[in-house]
């Protein structure tokens, strides 16, 4: 097997494993899980910014870096919005803020 085939195999296995883990998460654990994924996305944003802004960056790496930054920031913002909405579901109506 070549390095590319091994890398694709690991990626596919990680994808299926991740889907199964996420699917079996209790709704009560949703907020801590979203916090963790937001932290991982923040690391992705920093890495993409470093690669995109590197001095010898090619046009391809700049375009892919921009796409990575956009996707990760969208994931972070969406995660906070979903977490906020879920936390509002647990508040009592007319309760204190």
Biopython code that builds the backbone (N, CA, C, O; Angstrom):
import numpy as np
from Bio.PDB.StructureBuilder import StructureBuilder

atoms = [
    (1, "UNK", "N", (0.836, -1.188, 0.000)),
    (1, "UNK", "CA", (0.000, 0.000, 0.000)),
    (1, "UNK", "C", (0.878, 1.246, 0.000)),
    (1, "UNK", "O", (1.919, 1.297, 0.654)),
    (2, "UNK", "N", (0.436, 2.233, -0.738)),
    (2, "UNK", "CA", (1.183, 3.493, -0.776)),
    (2, "UNK", "C", (0.766, 4.371, 0.408)),
    (2, "UNK", "O", (-0.216, 4.087, 1.094)),
    (3, "UNK", "N", (1.524, 5.433, 0.631)),
    (3, "UNK", "CA", (1.216, 6.352, 1.724)),
    (3, "UNK", "C", (-0.153, 6.996, 1.528)),
    (3, "UNK", "O", (-0.885, 7.201, 2.497)),
    (4, "UNK", "N", (-0.503, 7.314, 0.290)),
    (4, "UNK", "CA", (-1.793, 7.923, 0.010)),
    (4, "UNK", "C", (-2.933, 6.974, 0.368)),
    (4, "UNK", "O", (-3.921, 7.398, 0.967)),
    (5, "UNK", "N", (-2.812, 5.714, 0.014)),
    (5, "UNK", "CA", (-3.857, 4.741, 0.324)),
    (5, "UNK", "C", (-4.016, 4.558, 1.827)),
    (5, "UNK", "O", (-5.137, 4.470, 2.328)),
    (6, "UNK", "N", (-2.902, 4.500, 2.546)),
    (6, "UNK", "CA", (-2.953, 4.351, 4.004)),
    (6, "UNK", "C", (-3.596, 5.581, 4.636)),
    (6, "UNK", "O", (-4.413, 5.457, 5.549)),
    (7, "UNK", "N", (-3.231, 6.759, 4.157)),
    (7, "UNK", "CA", (-3.801, 7.990, 4.679)),
    (7, "UNK", "C", (-5.307, 8.037, 4.434)),
    (7, "UNK", "O", (-6.063, 8.403, 5.333)),
    (8, "UNK", "N", (-5.750, 7.675, 3.240)),
    (8, "UNK", "CA", (-7.187, 7.654, 2.940)),
    (8, "UNK", "C", (-7.920, 6.625, 3.788)),
    (8, "UNK", "O", (-9.040, 6.875, 4.232)),
    (9, "UNK", "N", (-7.301, 5.474, 4.015)),
    (9, "UNK", "CA", (-7.913, 4.442, 4.849)),
    (9, "UNK", "C", (-8.085, 4.939, 6.287)),
    (9, "UNK", "O", (-9.144, 4.747, 6.885)),
    (10, "UNK", "N", (-7.060, 5.571, 6.839)),
    (10, "UNK", "CA", (-7.147, 6.111, 8.193)),
    (10, "UNK", "C", (-8.218, 7.201, 8.259)),
    (10, "UNK", "O", (-8.978, 7.264, 9.225)),
    (11, "UNK", "N", (-8.283, 8.050, 7.245)),
    (11, "UNK", "CA", (-9.293, 9.113, 7.201)),
    (11, "UNK", "C", (-10.698, 8.528, 7.178)),
    (11, "UNK", "O", (-11.572, 8.997, 7.907)),
    (12, "UNK", "N", (-10.927, 7.512, 6.353)),
    (12, "UNK", "CA", (-12.256, 6.893, 6.276)),
    (12, "UNK", "C", (-12.627, 6.217, 7.588)),
    (12, "UNK", "O", (-13.764, 6.346, 8.044)),
    (13, "UNK", "N", (-11.705, 5.508, 8.197)),
    (13, "UNK", "CA", (-11.984, 4.856, 9.476)),
    (13, "UNK", "C", (-12.281, 5.884, 10.574)),
    (13, "UNK", "O", (-13.192, 5.691, 11.380)),
    (14, "UNK", "N", (-11.514, 6.966, 10.602)),
    (14, "UNK", "CA", (-11.747, 8.017, 11.590)),
    (14, "UNK", "C", (-13.106, 8.678, 11.375)),
    (14, "UNK", "O", (-13.784, 9.034, 12.338)),
    (15, "UNK", "N", (-13.500, 8.840, 10.119)),
    (15, "UNK", "CA", (-14.800, 9.428, 9.818)),
    (15, "UNK", "C", (-15.932, 8.550, 10.336)),
    (15, "UNK", "O", (-16.841, 9.044, 11.003)),
    (16, "UNK", "N", (-15.887, 7.266, 10.040)),
    (16, "UNK", "CA", (-16.943, 6.360, 10.494)),
    (16, "UNK", "C", (-16.952, 6.238, 12.017)),
    (16, "UNK", "O", (-18.019, 6.207, 12.629)),
    (17, "UNK", "N", (-15.790, 6.171, 12.621)),
    (17, "UNK", "CA", (-15.712, 6.093, 14.075)),
    (17, "UNK", "C", (-16.267, 7.362, 14.713)),
    (17, "UNK", "O", (-17.008, 7.293, 15.694)),
    (18, "UNK", "N", (-15.914, 8.513, 14.160)),
    (18, "UNK", "CA", (-16.425, 9.784, 14.673)),
    (18, "UNK", "C", (-17.930, 9.887, 14.565)),
    (18, "UNK", "O", (-18.591, 10.369, 15.484)),
    (19, "UNK", "N", (-18.479, 9.435, 13.439)),
    (19, "UNK", "CA", (-19.935, 9.465, 13.270)),
    (19, "UNK", "C", (-20.632, 8.581, 14.297)),
    (19, "UNK", "O", (-21.657, 8.974, 14.854)),
    (20, "UNK", "N", (-20.102, 7.419, 14.548)),
    (20, "UNK", "CA", (-20.708, 6.514, 15.530)),
    (20, "UNK", "C", (-20.614, 7.081, 16.944)),
    (20, "UNK", "O", (-21.560, 6.967, 17.724)),
    (21, "UNK", "N", (-19.482, 7.687, 17.275)),
    (21, "UNK", "CA", (-19.328, 8.269, 18.607)),
    (21, "UNK", "C", (-20.310, 9.421, 18.800)),
    (21, "UNK", "O", (-20.965, 9.508, 19.839)),
    (22, "UNK", "N", (-20.416, 10.292, 17.820)),
    (22, "UNK", "CA", (-21.317, 11.446, 17.906)),
    (22, "UNK", "C", (-22.769, 10.992, 17.973)),
    (22, "UNK", "O", (-23.564, 11.561, 18.722)),
    (23, "UNK", "N", (-23.114, 9.987, 17.207)),
    (23, "UNK", "CA", (-24.488, 9.503, 17.149)),
    (23, "UNK", "C", (-24.960, 8.950, 18.496)),
    (23, "UNK", "O", (-26.149, 9.011, 18.810)),
    (24, "UNK", "N", (-24.055, 8.427, 19.270)),
    (24, "UNK", "CA", (-24.416, 7.793, 20.536)),
    (24, "UNK", "C", (-24.273, 8.722, 21.747)),
    (24, "UNK", "O", (-24.398, 8.269, 22.885)),
    (25, "UNK", "N", (-24.019, 9.990, 21.522)),
    (25, "UNK", "CA", (-23.856, 10.935, 22.623)),
    (25, "UNK", "C", (-25.221, 11.304, 23.184)),
    (25, "UNK", "O", (-26.151, 11.603, 22.436)),
    (26, "UNK", "N", (-25.330, 11.281, 24.492)),
    (26, "UNK", "CA", (-26.563, 11.670, 25.168)),
    (26, "UNK", "C", (-26.800, 13.168, 24.974)),
    (26, "UNK", "O", (-25.843, 13.941, 24.939)),
    (27, "UNK", "N", (-28.062, 13.589, 24.848)),
    (27, "UNK", "CA", (-28.330, 15.029, 24.713)),
    (27, "UNK", "C", (-27.783, 15.861, 25.874)),
    (27, "UNK", "O", (-27.479, 17.040, 25.697)),
    (28, "UNK", "N", (-27.656, 15.260, 27.055)),
    (28, "UNK", "CA", (-27.114, 15.997, 28.199)),
    (28, "UNK", "C", (-25.638, 16.329, 28.026)),
    (28, "UNK", "O", (-25.134, 17.275, 28.632)),
    (29, "UNK", "N", (-24.948, 15.554, 27.201)),
    (29, "UNK", "CA", (-23.522, 15.785, 26.984)),
    (29, "UNK", "C", (-23.255, 16.663, 25.766)),
    (29, "UNK", "O", (-22.102, 16.899, 25.408)),
    (30, "UNK", "N", (-24.313, 17.142, 25.136)),
    (30, "UNK", "CA", (-24.144, 17.907, 23.896)),
    (30, "UNK", "C", (-23.316, 19.172, 24.117)),
    (30, "UNK", "O", (-22.409, 19.457, 23.334)),
    (31, "UNK", "N", (-23.614, 19.932, 25.169)),
    (31, "UNK", "CA", (-22.917, 21.204, 25.402)),
    (31, "UNK", "C", (-21.423, 21.002, 25.657)),
    (31, "UNK", "O", (-20.620, 21.708, 25.048)),
    (32, "UNK", "N", (-21.008, 20.071, 26.528)),
    (32, "UNK", "CA", (-19.556, 19.868, 26.687)),
    (32, "UNK", "C", (-18.887, 19.384, 25.396)),
    (32, "UNK", "O", (-17.743, 19.745, 25.118)),
    (33, "UNK", "N", (-19.593, 18.573, 24.612)),
    (33, "UNK", "CA", (-19.028, 18.094, 23.357)),
    (33, "UNK", "C", (-18.850, 19.245, 22.375)),
    (33, "UNK", "O", (-17.837, 19.312, 21.678)),
    (34, "UNK", "N", (-19.823, 20.151, 22.314)),
    (34, "UNK", "CA", (-19.702, 21.304, 21.422)),
    (34, "UNK", "C", (-18.553, 22.203, 21.863)),
    (34, "UNK", "O", (-17.861, 22.775, 21.021)),
    (35, "UNK", "N", (-18.343, 22.335, 23.164)),
    (35, "UNK", "CA", (-17.227, 23.146, 23.653)),
    (35, "UNK", "C", (-15.898, 22.562, 23.184)),
    (35, "UNK", "O", (-14.987, 23.296, 22.800)),
    (36, "UNK", "N", (-15.799, 21.253, 23.217)),
    (36, "UNK", "CA", (-14.573, 20.591, 22.768)),
    (36, "UNK", "C", (-14.361, 20.786, 21.269)),
    (36, "UNK", "O", (-13.246, 21.077, 20.836)),
    (37, "UNK", "N", (-15.412, 20.629, 20.478)),
    (37, "UNK", "CA", (-15.256, 20.800, 19.030)),
    (37, "UNK", "C", (-14.955, 22.253, 18.676)),
    (37, "UNK", "O", (-14.253, 22.514, 17.699)),
    (38, "UNK", "N", (-15.474, 23.201, 19.454)),
    (38, "UNK", "CA", (-15.132, 24.603, 19.217)),
    (38, "UNK", "C", (-13.658, 24.853, 19.499)),
    (38, "UNK", "O", (-13.016, 25.623, 18.784)),
    (39, "UNK", "N", (-13.121, 24.225, 20.516)),
    (39, "UNK", "CA", (-11.692, 24.383, 20.818)),
    (39, "UNK", "C", (-10.837, 23.791, 19.696)),
    (39, "UNK", "O", (-9.825, 24.376, 19.311)),
    (40, "UNK", "N", (-11.240, 22.642, 19.179)),
    (40, "UNK", "CA", (-10.501, 22.017, 18.080)),
    (40, "UNK", "C", (-10.575, 22.892, 16.828)),
    (40, "UNK", "O", (-9.583, 23.040, 16.114)),
    (41, "UNK", "N", (-11.751, 23.473, 16.560)),
    (41, "UNK", "CA", (-11.896, 24.353, 15.401)),
    (41, "UNK", "C", (-11.042, 25.606, 15.558)),
    (41, "UNK", "O", (-10.501, 26.114, 14.575)),
    (42, "UNK", "N", (-10.916, 26.104, 16.775)),
    (42, "UNK", "CA", (-10.075, 27.288, 17.005)),
    (42, "UNK", "C", (-8.616, 26.978, 16.689)),
    (42, "UNK", "O", (-7.908, 27.818, 16.133)),
    (43, "UNK", "N", (-8.167, 25.784, 17.037)),
    (43, "UNK", "CA", (-6.807, 25.369, 16.701)),
    (43, "UNK", "C", (-6.653, 25.270, 15.188)),
    (43, "UNK", "O", (-5.616, 25.643, 14.640)),
    (44, "UNK", "N", (-7.686, 24.768, 14.514)),
    (44, "UNK", "CA", (-7.664, 24.678, 13.046)),
    (44, "UNK", "C", (-7.568, 26.062, 12.410)),
    (44, "UNK", "O", (-6.851, 26.250, 11.427)),
    (45, "UNK", "N", (-8.289, 27.025, 12.972)),
    (45, "UNK", "CA", (-8.235, 28.398, 12.442)),
    (45, "UNK", "C", (-6.817, 28.952, 12.576)),
    (45, "UNK", "O", (-6.285, 29.534, 11.631)),
    (46, "UNK", "N", (-6.212, 28.773, 13.736)),
    (46, "UNK", "CA", (-4.854, 29.287, 13.930)),
    (46, "UNK", "C", (-3.864, 28.633, 12.963)),
    (46, "UNK", "O", (-3.012, 29.309, 12.386)),
    (47, "UNK", "N", (-3.984, 27.314, 12.793)),
    (47, "UNK", "CA", (-3.094, 26.622, 11.857)),
    (47, "UNK", "C", (-3.288, 27.090, 10.430)),
    (47, "UNK", "O", (-2.318, 27.290, 9.699)),
    (48, "UNK", "N", (-4.542, 27.266, 10.032)),
    (48, "UNK", "CA", (-4.822, 27.714, 8.661)),
    (48, "UNK", "C", (-4.324, 29.141, 8.437)),
    (48, "UNK", "O", (-3.832, 29.464, 7.355)),
    (49, "UNK", "N", (-4.447, 29.985, 9.442)),
    (49, "UNK", "CA", (-3.943, 31.358, 9.318)),
    (49, "UNK", "C", (-2.424, 31.348, 9.165)),
    (49, "UNK", "O", (-1.868, 32.094, 8.360)),
    (50, "UNK", "N", (-1.761, 30.502, 9.940)),
    (50, "UNK", "CA", (-0.300, 30.430, 9.844)),
    (50, "UNK", "C", (0.147, 29.930, 8.472)),
    (50, "UNK", "O", (1.101, 30.457, 7.899)),
    (51, "UNK", "N", (-0.534, 28.920, 7.949)),
    (51, "UNK", "CA", (-0.159, 28.380, 6.644)),
    (51, "UNK", "C", (-0.482, 29.369, 5.532)),
    (51, "UNK", "O", (0.319, 29.568, 4.619)),
    (52, "UNK", "N", (-1.666, 29.993, 5.612)),
    (52, "UNK", "CA", (-2.086, 30.934, 4.572)),
    (52, "UNK", "C", (-1.190, 32.167, 4.547)),
    (52, "UNK", "O", (-0.891, 32.696, 3.477)),
    (53, "UNK", "N", (-0.763, 32.623, 5.712)),
    (53, "UNK", "CA", (0.055, 33.831, 5.774)),
    (53, "UNK", "C", (1.545, 33.597, 5.687)),
    (53, "UNK", "O", (2.329, 34.534, 5.841)),
    (54, "UNK", "N", (1.953, 32.356, 5.442)),
    (54, "UNK", "CA", (3.386, 32.064, 5.355)),
    (54, "UNK", "C", (4.010, 32.795, 4.166)),
    (54, "UNK", "O", (3.349, 33.049, 3.158)),
    (55, "UNK", "N", (5.277, 33.123, 4.302)),
    (55, "UNK", "CA", (5.955, 33.906, 3.271)),
    (55, "UNK", "C", (6.020, 33.186, 1.931)),
    (55, "UNK", "O", (5.813, 33.818, 0.895)),
    (56, "UNK", "N", (6.292, 31.917, 1.916)),
    (56, "UNK", "CA", (6.439, 31.181, 0.667)),
    (56, "UNK", "C", (5.185, 30.416, 0.261)),
    (56, "UNK", "O", (5.271, 29.433, -0.474)),
    (57, "UNK", "N", (4.020, 30.859, 0.734)),
    (57, "UNK", "CA", (2.770, 30.141, 0.460)),
    (57, "UNK", "C", (2.403, 30.253, -1.020)),
    (57, "UNK", "O", (2.447, 31.336, -1.604)),
    (58, "UNK", "N", (2.042, 29.124, -1.608)),
    (58, "UNK", "CA", (1.596, 29.123, -3.000)),
    (58, "UNK", "C", (0.143, 29.564, -3.057)),
    (58, "UNK", "O", (-0.528, 29.666, -2.029)),
    (59, "UNK", "N", (-0.331, 29.822, -4.255)),
    (59, "UNK", "CA", (-1.727, 30.237, -4.421)),
    (59, "UNK", "C", (-2.673, 29.133, -3.969)),
    (59, "UNK", "O", (-3.714, 29.415, -3.375)),
    (60, "UNK", "N", (-2.320, 27.873, -4.246)),
    (60, "UNK", "CA", (-3.160, 26.751, -3.834)),
    (60, "UNK", "C", (-3.276, 26.683, -2.312)),
    (60, "UNK", "O", (-4.366, 26.470, -1.781)),
    (61, "UNK", "N", (-2.150, 26.865, -1.609)),
    (61, "UNK", "CA", (-2.205, 26.809, -0.147)),
    (61, "UNK", "C", (-2.979, 27.993, 0.421)),
    (61, "UNK", "O", (-3.622, 27.866, 1.462)),
    (62, "UNK", "N", (-2.924, 29.143, -0.250)),
    (62, "UNK", "CA", (-3.702, 30.301, 0.206)),
    (62, "UNK", "C", (-5.196, 30.058, 0.021)),
    (62, "UNK", "O", (-5.992, 30.385, 0.901)),
    (63, "UNK", "N", (-5.575, 29.492, -1.109)),
    (63, "UNK", "CA", (-6.988, 29.213, -1.368)),
    (63, "UNK", "C", (-7.502, 28.151, -0.399)),
    (63, "UNK", "O", (-8.568, 28.318, 0.193)),
    (64, "UNK", "N", (-6.755, 27.062, -0.234)),
    (64, "UNK", "CA", (-7.173, 26.007, 0.692)),
    (64, "UNK", "C", (-7.184, 26.513, 2.135)),
    (64, "UNK", "O", (-8.048, 26.125, 2.922)),
    (65, "UNK", "N", (-6.234, 27.371, 2.481)),
    (65, "UNK", "CA", (-6.218, 27.962, 3.813)),
    (65, "UNK", "C", (-7.429, 28.842, 4.050)),
    (65, "UNK", "O", (-8.017, 28.821, 5.132)),
    (66, "UNK", "N", (-7.803, 29.611, 3.045)),
    (66, "UNK", "CA", (-8.997, 30.465, 3.162)),
    (66, "UNK", "C", (-10.245, 29.612, 3.349)),
    (66, "UNK", "O", (-11.102, 29.933, 4.173)),
    (67, "UNK", "N", (-10.348, 28.529, 2.588)),
    (67, "UNK", "CA", (-11.495, 27.625, 2.730)),
    (67, "UNK", "C", (-11.510, 27.003, 4.125)),
    (67, "UNK", "O", (-12.569, 26.877, 4.739)),
    (68, "UNK", "N", (-10.338, 26.615, 4.626)),
    (68, "UNK", "CA", (-10.246, 26.026, 5.963)),
    (68, "UNK", "C", (-10.636, 27.034, 7.041)),
    (68, "UNK", "O", (-11.338, 26.690, 7.991)),
    (69, "UNK", "N", (-10.186, 28.263, 6.896)),
    (69, "UNK", "CA", (-10.545, 29.302, 7.859)),
    (69, "UNK", "C", (-12.044, 29.548, 7.851)),
    (69, "UNK", "O", (-12.666, 29.630, 8.910)),
    (70, "UNK", "N", (-12.627, 29.667, 6.667)),
    (70, "UNK", "CA", (-14.068, 29.908, 6.544)),
    (70, "UNK", "C", (-14.874, 28.765, 7.163)),
    (70, "UNK", "O", (-15.827, 29.005, 7.903)),
    (71, "UNK", "N", (-14.493, 27.529, 6.861)),
    (71, "UNK", "CA", (-15.229, 26.374, 7.389)),
    (71, "UNK", "C", (-15.098, 26.287, 8.910)),
    (71, "UNK", "O", (-16.086, 26.027, 9.597)),
    (72, "UNK", "N", (-13.910, 26.497, 9.438)),
    (72, "UNK", "CA", (-13.701, 26.383, 10.883)),
    (72, "UNK", "C", (-14.413, 27.498, 11.644)),
    (72, "UNK", "O", (-15.004, 27.248, 12.694)),
    (73, "UNK", "N", (-14.363, 28.723, 11.128)),
    (73, "UNK", "CA", (-15.055, 29.835, 11.792)),
    (73, "UNK", "C", (-16.568, 29.613, 11.748)),
    (73, "UNK", "O", (-17.262, 29.892, 12.725)),
    (74, "UNK", "N", (-17.075, 29.119, 10.635)),
    (74, "UNK", "CA", (-18.502, 28.797, 10.542)),
    (74, "UNK", "C", (-18.864, 27.739, 11.573)),
    (74, "UNK", "O", (-19.912, 27.834, 12.213)),
    (75, "UNK", "N", (-18.023, 26.745, 11.743)),
    (75, "UNK", "CA", (-18.266, 25.699, 12.734)),
    (75, "UNK", "C", (-18.261, 26.269, 14.155)),
    (75, "UNK", "O", (-19.095, 25.885, 14.975)),
    (76, "UNK", "N", (-17.348, 27.167, 14.449)),
    (76, "UNK", "CA", (-17.273, 27.768, 15.785)),
    (76, "UNK", "C", (-18.523, 28.588, 16.078)),
    (76, "UNK", "O", (-19.142, 28.425, 17.129)),
    (77, "UNK", "N", (-18.895, 29.466, 15.157)),
    (77, "UNK", "CA", (-20.073, 30.318, 15.371)),
    (77, "UNK", "C", (-21.331, 29.470, 15.490)),
    (77, "UNK", "O", (-22.156, 29.705, 16.373)),
    (78, "UNK", "N", (-21.485, 28.494, 14.615)),
    (78, "UNK", "CA", (-22.660, 27.614, 14.673)),
    (78, "UNK", "C", (-22.701, 26.836, 15.981)),
    (78, "UNK", "O", (-23.773, 26.659, 16.559)),
    (79, "UNK", "N", (-21.565, 26.376, 16.449)),
    (79, "UNK", "CA", (-21.499, 25.644, 17.712)),
    (79, "UNK", "C", (-21.954, 26.499, 18.882)),
    (79, "UNK", "O", (-22.694, 26.030, 19.747)),
    (80, "UNK", "N", (-21.513, 27.756, 18.913)),
    (80, "UNK", "CA", (-21.949, 28.635, 19.997)),
    (80, "UNK", "C", (-23.448, 28.925, 19.900)),
    (80, "UNK", "O", (-24.131, 28.970, 20.923)),
    (81, "UNK", "N", (-23.961, 29.119, 18.700)),
    (81, "UNK", "CA", (-25.393, 29.386, 18.547)),
    (81, "UNK", "C", (-26.234, 28.187, 18.977)),
    (81, "UNK", "O", (-27.250, 28.347, 19.653)),
    (82, "UNK", "N", (-25.811, 26.998, 18.588)),
    (82, "UNK", "CA", (-26.543, 25.785, 18.964)),
    (82, "UNK", "C", (-26.460, 25.551, 20.465)),
    (82, "UNK", "O", (-27.460, 25.187, 21.084)),
    (83, "UNK", "N", (-25.297, 25.750, 21.058)),
    (83, "UNK", "CA", (-25.138, 25.572, 22.500)),
    (83, "UNK", "C", (-26.018, 26.560, 23.255)),
    (83, "UNK", "O", (-26.672, 26.195, 24.231)),
    (84, "UNK", "N", (-26.033, 27.808, 22.804)),
    (84, "UNK", "CA", (-26.877, 28.820, 23.444)),
    (84, "UNK", "C", (-28.348, 28.425, 23.357)),
    (84, "UNK", "O", (-29.091, 28.565, 24.328)),
    (85, "UNK", "N", (-28.760, 27.939, 22.210)),
    (85, "UNK", "CA", (-30.159, 27.531, 22.045)),
    (85, "UNK", "C", (-30.504, 26.344, 22.946)),
    (85, "UNK", "O", (-31.584, 26.305, 23.535)),
    (86, "UNK", "N", (-29.600, 25.389, 23.053)),
    (86, "UNK", "CA", (-29.860, 24.244, 23.919)),
    (86, "UNK", "C", (-29.911, 24.653, 25.388)),
    (86, "UNK", "O", (-30.738, 24.139, 26.141)),
    (87, "UNK", "N", (-29.040, 25.569, 25.803)),
    (87, "UNK", "CA", (-29.068, 26.026, 27.189)),
    (87, "UNK", "C", (-30.358, 26.769, 27.504)),
    (87, "UNK", "O", (-30.863, 26.683, 28.624)),
    (88, "UNK", "N", (-30.893, 27.494, 26.535)),
    (88, "UNK", "CA", (-32.169, 28.182, 26.734)),
    (88, "UNK", "C", (-33.313, 27.191, 26.923)),
    (88, "UNK", "O", (-34.298, 27.509, 27.589)),
    (89, "UNK", "N", (-33.199, 26.004, 26.351)),
    (89, "UNK", "CA", (-34.247, 24.996, 26.508)),
    (89, "UNK", "C", (-34.346, 24.521, 27.956)),
    (89, "UNK", "O", (-35.421, 24.106, 28.389)),
    (90, "UNK", "N", (-33.248, 24.571, 28.713)),
    (90, "UNK", "CA", (-33.244, 24.082, 30.082)),
    (90, "UNK", "C", (-33.627, 25.153, 31.100)),
    (90, "UNK", "O", (-33.796, 24.844, 32.280)),
    (91, "UNK", "N", (-33.768, 26.409, 30.665)),
    (91, "UNK", "CA", (-34.159, 27.473, 31.581)),
    (91, "UNK", "C", (-35.663, 27.418, 31.830)),
    (91, "UNK", "O", (-36.443, 27.079, 30.940)),
    (92, "UNK", "N", (-36.044, 27.752, 33.036)),
    (92, "UNK", "CA", (-37.457, 27.805, 33.388)),
    (92, "UNK", "C", (-38.096, 29.036, 32.779)),
    (92, "UNK", "O", (-37.475, 30.098, 32.740)),
    (93, "UNK", "N", (-39.334, 28.913, 32.299)),
    (93, "UNK", "CA", (-40.009, 30.106, 31.747)),
    (93, "UNK", "C", (-40.199, 31.173, 32.835)),
    (93, "UNK", "O", (-40.658, 30.875, 33.938)),
    (94, "UNK", "N", (-39.848, 32.388, 32.512)),
    (94, "UNK", "CA", (-40.005, 33.489, 33.452)),
    (94, "UNK", "C", (-38.975, 33.481, 34.559)),
    (94, "UNK", "O", (-39.086, 34.253, 35.511)),
    (95, "UNK", "N", (-37.977, 32.625, 34.453)),
    (95, "UNK", "CA", (-36.937, 32.528, 35.477)),
    (95, "UNK", "C", (-35.941, 33.670, 35.371)),
    (95, "UNK", "O", (-35.942, 34.439, 34.410)),
    (96, "UNK", "N", (-35.089, 33.759, 36.387)),
    (96, "UNK", "CA", (-34.054, 34.789, 36.385)),
    (96, "UNK", "C", (-32.985, 34.445, 35.359)),
    (96, "UNK", "O", (-32.746, 33.278, 35.045)),
    (97, "UNK", "N", (-32.350, 35.492, 34.846)),
    (97, "UNK", "CA", (-31.290, 35.288, 33.849)),
    (97, "UNK", "C", (-29.983, 34.988, 34.516)),
    (97, "UNK", "O", (-28.976, 34.787, 33.837)),
]
sb = StructureBuilder()
sb.init_structure("model")
sb.init_model(0)
sb.init_chain("A")
sb.init_seg("    ")
for serial, (resi, resn, name, xyz) in enumerate(atoms, 1):
    if name == "N":
        sb.init_residue(resn, " ", resi, " ")
    sb.init_atom(name, np.array(xyz, "f"), 0.0, 1.0, " ", f" {name:<3s}", serial, name[0])
structure = sb.get_structure()
